[in-house]
Amino acid sequence: MRTLGVELNFNNVVAIFSVVIPVLAFFWEFVVIRRKRLGYRLQMDTLATDTAHAPSADVLARMRDDGHELLEPSFVLVRIENAGWREIVPGDYLTPPDDKTGIRVLFRDRRVVGMAVTELSDPAFRHFFVTTREGRTRETEGFGKDWEDRDGVGFGVIRLPKVTLNPGAHYKILAVLERGGGSAHTPFPPPDFQAAVTGGMDHSFAWVRWLARLKLAHTESHTFASRPAVGGLALLAAAVLVQASLTLFFPAKPAPLDCVGGTLHLSGSTAFAPAVTAAARQYTKLCAAKGADIPIDDGTFQSSTDGLTTLQQAGKAAGIKGDAGLGDHITFTDGPAEGNHAQLLPRPVVYSLFTLVVNDAADVHNLSLQQIRDIYAGKVRNWSQVGGHDVPVHLINRHRGSGTRNALEQRVLAGRSVPEADVNDCAALGTDKYGVCEVNTTDSLLDAVSADRGGLGYSEVSSVPAGNLVKLDVGGMPPTLEGVEQGTYPYWQTEYAYTYGEPPAGSIAAAFLRYLTDQGGKDILREYGNRPCSETRYPLVCRPT
């Protein structure tokens, strides 16, 4: 039998099912169900009673609130989690923008007496629940308890804020309740969880609009996959077994990786260096049989400007003229090159996230844009002027030509330059006054800030090591790609790959660029906190939308 020119024999039918079933299972499980999946677990809902009648349990049944004994008190432990594979941000919660509450838990005939946040998978979640002002800690607007009367029936309500949850992140709420209605000693109905998040899908297609609203899901700790997906996987296993028995002696050959041999020389941004280095090492590992080599040492990456100079010198030394291109050099820069570089060809690769870093001895975690500008203008010279400890401010800057420094000046300081250094060595900064110094590389800057109690510097986010360095929030917003894309976090820059002319299609430079932008290298760049340009709406512009 032939359909559309394809012979539908048994083997082909099995092959088609082997493709269709996993695609449908994957689409259902990870696109429909787990793209953005806000889940909950009711880990405890029990009365404060003791069926064993132990004398010491009496204290639970005699709990009080404002002087009166609680009526049929009960305990509830709720776990809220991101059970999907995409981050859930405040804008995903389907409540009005001015409503700070993202989840409501309703308890019929029960009043919420008190509650506590007992577990946070990330300590940074704390600011979603409480805020400290003038030395007083208060609950945030989106976190609290209420009592609602609906058609004569009372409901105790726990309001939970719109918490940003990375995949796998969670928090727990423990609440104490008492009877607020209904007949005494009758079982309470289970709580009602009310919430929904956007599915994060393109609404331009009518047939997927219904997927855009994903309700709060009841999850379990042992969940493997939904039942439809399990059924699909079982069919897939049967299909694979049949096909494997039929094609045992005719194995398909895998498509070869786009490997090219030769030596590739990299240079440029020290901030982008860790991500590029990781991608280069993986490429040389995969392409070792082809003789690919990308040597990297401490002097490979110096600065964006130095890298452009190295690239121009290499092109001129090779005698490249006309439309020809150099196939063994690539320079990476933070932002577009300044000045006239007619022979150099730019390609946007990712946009990167940067952060201001301060020594934790300064005791500063958040600064407004104006405070940051005042510090770099010399108007604020001691950390106590912005709520920190009595420690003089020491600005640790990169040398001119640093793309990270340029991004700070353009995007954070409104075009103003950072102050010039007043000492030749950062170690010479005094302990009793404001001072400024400069260093060559990102690693040197981070080391200098770590060693200086009043040190303030800047770096690509993924380069900041654990220890005594604090990544500053700007205007209350932490350094995240989501903040950049929502326009609430200002410090970022597009990373460019420059070549001398168009590298030959068969060169190692062209192959490595394809690896970075279209193949496995893109995943490595993403692991370092970058957003690949190919994933943006306009890849050739590569800016947050």
C-alpha positions in Angstrom: 0.0 0.0 0.0 1.3 3.4 -0.9 0.2 6.8 0.4 1.7 10.0 -0.8 4.5 8.0 -2.4 5.5 6.3 0.8 5.2 2.5 1.1 3.3 1.7 4.3 4.6 -1.6 5.2 4.7 -2.9 8.8 8.2 -1.6 9.5 7.3 1.9 8.3 4.2 2.0 10.4 6.1 1.0 13.5 8.7 3.7 12.6 6.0 6.3 12.3 4.5 5.3 15.6 7.9 5.4 17.2 8.1 9.1 16.2 4.6 10.2 16.7 4.1 8.6 20.2 7.1 10.2 21.9 6.3 13.5 20.3 2.7 13.5 21.6 3.9 12.2 25.0 6.5 14.9 25.2 4.1 17.6 24.1 1.5 16.6 26.6 3.9 16.0 29.5 6.3 18.9 29.1 4.5 21.5 26.9 0.9 21.1 28.1 1.3 19.8 31.6 4.8 20.8 32.8 5.7 23.9 30.8 4.7 26.1 33.7 3.2 24.0 36.5 2.4 25.6 39.8 1.7 22.7 42.2 0.7 22.2 45.8 0.9 19.4 48.3 -1.4 19.3 51.4 1.1 17.5 53.6 -0.9 17.8 56.8 -4.5 18.7 57.7 -5.4 17.3 61.1 -7.3 18.2 64.3 -5.3 18.9 67.4 -6.7 15.9 69.1 -5.1 12.8 70.5 -6.8 9.4 70.0 -4.4 7.8 72.4 -5.5 10.2 75.2 -2.0 10.9 76.3 -1.9 13.4 79.2 0.8 15.6 77.5 -1.4 16.1 74.4 -3.9 18.2 76.4 -1.9 21.4 75.6 -2.7 21.1 71.9 -6.5 21.1 72.4 -6.2 24.0 74.9 -4.5 26.5 72.6 -5.6 30.1 72.9 -5.8 33.2 70.8 -6.3 36.7 72.3 -7.4 35.1 75.5 -10.0 32.7 74.2 -9.6 29.0 73.9 -9.5 27.8 70.3 -12.6 25.8 69.1 -11.6 22.5 67.6 -8.1 23.7 66.6 -6.4 22.1 63.6 -3.0 22.2 61.9 -2.4 22.5 58.1 0.9 22.2 56.3 0.9 23.2 52.7 3.8 23.0 50.2 3.8 25.2 47.1 6.2 24.3 44.3 7.2 24.8 40.7 6.6 21.3 39.2 7.3 22.5 35.7 10.5 23.2 33.6 10.0 26.9 33.1 10.5 29.6 35.7 7.3 31.1 37.2 7.5 34.8 37.7 5.0 37.2 39.4 3.6 38.2 36.0 2.5 34.6 35.4 0.0 34.5 38.2 -3.5 35.1 36.7 -4.7 37.8 39.2 -5.0 41.5 38.5 -1.6 43.3 38.4 -2.5 45.4 41.5 -3.4 42.3 43.5 -0.2 41.2 45.2 -1.7 37.8 46.1 -1.1 34.9 43.7 -2.7 31.9 45.6 -5.7 31.7 47.9 -6.4 28.7 50.1 -10.0 28.6 51.4 -11.0 26.6 54.5 -14.8 26.2 54.8 -16.1 26.7 58.4 -12.6 27.3 59.7 -10.9 30.5 60.7 -7.2 31.0 60.2 -5.6 31.9 63.6 -2.0 32.2 62.6 0.6 30.9 60.1 4.3 30.7 59.6 6.6 30.1 56.7 8.4 27.0 57.8 10.6 26.2 54.8 12.1 28.1 51.9 14.1 26.2 49.2 15.8 29.6 48.5 16.4 32.1 51.4 15.9 34.9 48.8 12.2 34.0 48.9 11.9 35.7 52.3 11.3 39.1 50.8 8.1 37.9 49.2 6.6 37.2 52.7 8.1 39.8 55.0 9.6 43.3 54.7 11.7 45.2 57.1 11.3 48.9 57.4 12.8 51.2 60.1 13.8 48.1 62.1 10.3 46.6 62.1 9.5 43.3 60.2 6.0 43.2 58.7 4.2 40.8 56.4 4.0 41.8 52.7 0.8 43.0 51.1 0.3 39.7 49.3 0.8 37.5 52.4 -1.8 37.2 55.1 -5.1 35.8 56.3 -8.7 36.8 55.9 -12.3 35.7 56.7 -14.9 35.7 53.8 -18.6 35.2 54.0 -20.0 33.6 50.8 -23.8 33.1 50.7 -23.9 32.6 54.4 -21.0 30.2 54.6 -17.8 31.4 56.2 -14.3 30.7 54.8 -10.9 31.2 56.4 -8.5 32.4 53.7 -4.7 32.1 53.5 -3.3 34.6 51.0 0.1 33.7 49.4 2.2 36.1 47.4 3.3 36.0 43.8 6.7 34.2 44.5 9.2 33.8 41.7 9.9 30.1 41.5 12.6 28.4 39.6 11.9 24.8 38.4 11.9 22.6 41.5 11.8 25.5 44.0 9.2 25.4 46.8 8.1 26.8 50.1 5.9 25.6 53.0 3.3 27.3 55.1 2.1 25.9 58.5 -1.2 27.3 59.7 -3.3 27.0 62.9 -7.1 27.1 62.4 -10.2 26.8 64.6 -13.8 26.1 63.8 -15.6 29.1 62.6 -18.9 27.7 61.5 -20.9 24.5 60.7 -21.9 21.9 63.2 -19.6 21.0 66.1 -17.4 17.9 65.8 -18.4 17.4 62.1 -15.6 16.7 59.6 -14.1 19.7 57.8 -14.2 19.6 54.0 -10.8 19.7 52.3 -9.3 23.1 51.6 -9.9 24.7 48.2 -6.7 25.9 46.4 -7.4 28.8 44.0 -4.7 29.9 41.6 -3.7 29.7 38.0 -0.6 30.7 35.9 -0.1 31.4 32.3 1.2 28.6 30.2 3.7 30.8 28.5 2.5 29.8 25.0 1.9 31.8 21.8 -1.8 32.8 21.9 -1.9 33.6 18.2 -3.2 30.1 17.5 -6.8 29.5 18.6 -6.3 25.8 19.2 -3.7 26.4 22.0 -5.4 29.3 23.8 -6.9 27.0 26.3 -3.4 25.9 27.2 -2.5 29.4 28.3 -4.3 29.1 31.6 -2.9 26.3 33.8 -4.6 25.8 37.1 -2.8 25.0 40.4 -2.0 21.3 40.2 -2.1 18.7 43.0 1.4 17.1 42.9 2.9 14.2 44.7 6.5 13.6 45.8 6.6 10.3 43.8 5.1 11.6 40.6 6.8 10.3 37.5 4.5 11.4 34.7 0.8 11.9 34.1 -1.3 8.9 33.2 -1.7 9.8 29.5 2.1 10.2 29.2 2.7 6.8 30.9 0.3 5.2 28.5 2.1 6.8 25.6 5.5 5.7 26.9 4.2 2.1 27.3 3.1 2.1 23.6 6.4 3.6 22.7 8.3 0.8 24.5 6.3 -1.8 22.6 6.9 0.0 19.3 10.6 0.2 20.0 10.9 -3.5 20.9 9.1 -4.5 17.7 11.2 -2.1 15.5 14.4 -3.1 17.2 13.8 -6.8 16.4 13.1 -5.9 12.8 16.1 -3.6 12.3 18.7 -5.3 14.5 21.0 -5.9 11.6 20.4 -2.5 9.9 21.4 0.1 12.4 21.0 3.7 11.4 24.1 5.8 11.3 24.0 9.0 13.5 24.4 12.3 11.8 28.0 13.5 12.2 28.8 16.5 14.4 29.9 19.6 12.5 33.6 19.2 13.4 36.5 20.9 11.8 40.1 20.4 12.6 42.7 23.1 13.1 43.7 25.6 15.8 41.3 28.4 16.8 42.6 31.4 18.7 40.1 33.2 21.0 40.4 36.6 22.8 38.4 39.4 24.2 36.0 39.8 27.1 37.1 38.4 30.5 33.5 38.6 31.7 32.3 36.3 28.9 35.4 34.1 29.2 34.1 31.4 31.6 31.1 30.5 29.3 33.2 30.6 26.1 36.0 28.5 27.7 33.5 25.8 28.8 32.0 25.7 25.3 35.5 25.6 23.7 36.6 22.7 25.9 33.5 20.7 25.1 33.9 21.4 21.3 37.6 20.2 21.4 36.5 17.1 23.3 33.8 16.2 20.8 36.0 17.0 17.8 39.3 15.6 19.0 39.3 13.0 16.3 39.3 15.8 13.7 42.3 17.4 15.4 40.4 20.5 16.7 42.4 22.6 19.2 41.4 25.8 21.0 44.3 26.7 23.4 43.2 28.8 26.4 45.5 30.1 29.2 45.5 33.0 31.7 46.4 35.4 29.0 43.8 34.4 26.4 41.1 36.9 27.5 42.2 40.4 28.6 39.5 42.8 27.6 37.1 43.6 24.8 39.3 46.3 23.4 42.5 44.3 23.6 40.8 41.4 21.9 39.8 43.6 18.9 43.3 44.8 18.7 44.6 41.2 18.6 42.1 40.3 15.9 43.0 43.2 13.7 46.7 42.5 14.0 46.2 38.8 13.2 44.2 39.7 10.1 46.8 42.2 8.8 49.6 39.7 9.6 47.8 37.0 7.5 47.5 39.5 4.6 43.7 39.1 4.4 42.3 41.4 1.6 39.1 42.0 -0.2 36.2 39.7 0.7 38.4 37.0 2.2 38.2 36.2 5.9 40.4 34.9 8.7 39.3 31.4 9.7 41.3 30.8 12.9 40.5 33.9 15.2 37.4 35.0 17.1 37.1 37.9 19.5 34.3 38.3 22.0 33.2 41.7 23.2 30.7 43.1 25.8 28.6 45.2 23.5 29.5 46.5 20.0 33.0 47.7 19.3 33.7 51.4 19.6 35.3 53.2 16.8 35.9 52.3 13.2 36.7 48.6 12.5 35.7 48.2 8.9 37.4 44.8 8.4 35.8 43.3 11.5 32.4 41.5 11.2 30.2 41.3 14.3 27.7 38.6 15.2 25.5 38.8 18.3 25.7 35.6 20.3 23.9 36.2 23.7 22.9 38.9 26.0 24.6 38.6 29.4 23.6 39.6 32.9 25.9 41.7 35.0 25.9 42.7 38.6 27.5 45.1 41.1 29.4 43.2 43.8 30.2 44.6 47.3 32.1 43.1 50.2 29.7 41.8 52.8 31.5 43.8 55.5 29.8 46.9 54.1 26.4 45.4 55.0 24.6 46.6 51.9 22.3 44.5 49.8 20.2 46.9 47.8 20.8 50.3 46.2 18.6 52.6 44.1 19.9 53.7 40.7 20.4 57.2 42.2 22.4 55.9 45.1 24.7 54.0 42.7 25.2 57.1 40.6 26.0 59.1 43.7 28.6 56.6 44.8 30.4 56.7 41.5 30.1 60.5 41.4 31.9 60.7 44.8 28.8 62.1 46.6 28.5 59.0 48.8 31.9 58.2 50.3 30.9 55.9 53.2 28.6 52.9 53.2 26.8 54.3 56.3 25.4 57.0 54.0 23.3 54.3 52.3 22.3 52.2 55.3 25.5 50.1 55.6 28.3 50.0 58.2 30.7 52.8 58.8 33.2 51.7 56.2 34.7 53.9 53.5 33.7 53.2 49.9 36.4 51.8 47.7 35.6 51.6 44.0 37.4 48.7 42.2 37.2 49.4 38.5 38.3 47.7 35.3 40.7 49.5 33.0 39.4 51.4 30.0 38.5 49.1 27.2 36.6 46.7 29.5 33.1 45.9 28.0 31.8 45.3 31.5 32.9 48.8 32.5 31.3 50.3 29.4 28.0 48.5 30.1 28.0 49.9 33.6 28.6 53.5 32.4 26.0 53.2 29.6 23.2 51.3 31.3 23.6 52.1 35.0 25.5 55.4 35.2 23.5 57.1 32.4 26.6 57.7 30.3 28.8 59.1 33.0 32.3 57.7 33.3 33.6 56.0 36.4 36.1 58.1 38.4 39.8 57.8 37.6 42.0 55.7 39.9 43.8 57.6 42.7 46.2 54.8 43.5 48.2 52.4 41.3 47.6 49.3 43.5 44.2 48.4 45.0 46.1 47.1 48.1 47.2 50.8 48.7 43.7 52.0 49.3 43.5 53.4 52.8 41.1 52.1 55.5 39.9 55.5 56.5 38.8 57.3 53.3 37.1 56.9 49.9 39.3 55.7 47.1 39.4 54.3 43.6 41.7 51.8 41.8 41.7 49.8 38.6 42.5 46.2 37.6 43.0 44.3 34.4 40.6 41.3 34.5 37.3 40.2 36.0 39.0 37.7 38.3 41.4 40.4 39.6 38.4 42.7 40.3 36.5 40.1 42.3 39.7 39.2 44.3 40.2 42.9 45.1 36.6 43.4 46.2 36.8 40.3 48.3 39.9 41.5 50.1 38.6 45.1 50.7 36.0 45.6 53.4 34.5 48.6 51.6 35.1 47.3 48.0 32.6 47.8 45.3 33.0 46.3 41.7 31.1 44.7 38.9 31.1 41.4 37.0 29.2 39.0 34.9 26.8 37.3 37.3 27.9 33.7 36.8 31.6 34.7 37.6 30.8 35.8 41.1 32.1 33.1 43.5 30.5 32.1 46.8 32.0 33.7 49.8 32.0 37.2 51.1 30.8 38.9 47.9 27.2 40.3 47.7 25.4 40.7 44.4 23.5 43.9 44.8 19.8 44.3 44.0 19.2 47.5 42.0 16.0 49.3 43.1 14.9 46.2 44.9 15.3 44.0 41.8 17.9 41.1 42.0 20.1 40.5 38.9 18.0 38.1 36.8 17.4 37.7 33.1 13.7 37.9 33.9 14.3 41.3 35.4 16.2 42.4 32.3 13.4 41.2 30.0 10.7 42.9 32.1 12.7 46.1 32.1 13.2 46.3 35.8 16.9 45.4 36.0 19.2 47.7 34.0 22.7 46.0 34.0 23.1 43.8 30.9 24.9 43.8 27.6 24.8 41.9 24.3 27.9 39.8 23.7 29.3 39.9 20.2 31.6 37.5 18.3 34.0 39.4 15.9 35.8 37.8 13.0 38.2 39.4 10.6 36.0 39.3 7.5 33.7 36.4 6.8 35.5 33.2 7.9 35.6 30.5 5.2 32.7 28.0 5.5 35.0 25.1 6.2 37.2 26.8 8.8 37.3 26.0 12.5 36.1 29.6 13.3 32.9 29.1 11.2 32.3 25.7 12.8 32.8 26.9 16.3 30.4 29.9 15.7 27.8 27.4 14.4 28.4 25.3 17.5 27.8 28.3 19.8 24.7 29.6 18.1 22.9 26.6 16.7 24.3 23.4 18.4 25.3 22.2 21.8 27.4 25.3 22.7 24.2 27.3 23.0 23.2 25.1 25.9 26.5 25.7 27.6 26.2 29.5 27.2 22.7 29.3 28.7 24.0 27.3 31.7 26.2 30.4 32.5 23.1 32.6 32.8 23.1 34.0 29.3 20.2 34.3 26.9 21.2 32.9 23.4 20.3 35.4 20.6 18.6 32.6 18.6 15.9 32.4 21.4 15.0 36.1 21.2 12.3 37.6 18.9 14.9 39.4 16.8 18.2 37.3 16.8 20.2 39.8 14.7 19.4 42.6 17.2 19.5 40.4 20.3 17.9 42.7 22.8 15.4 41.9 25.6 11.9 42.3 24.4 
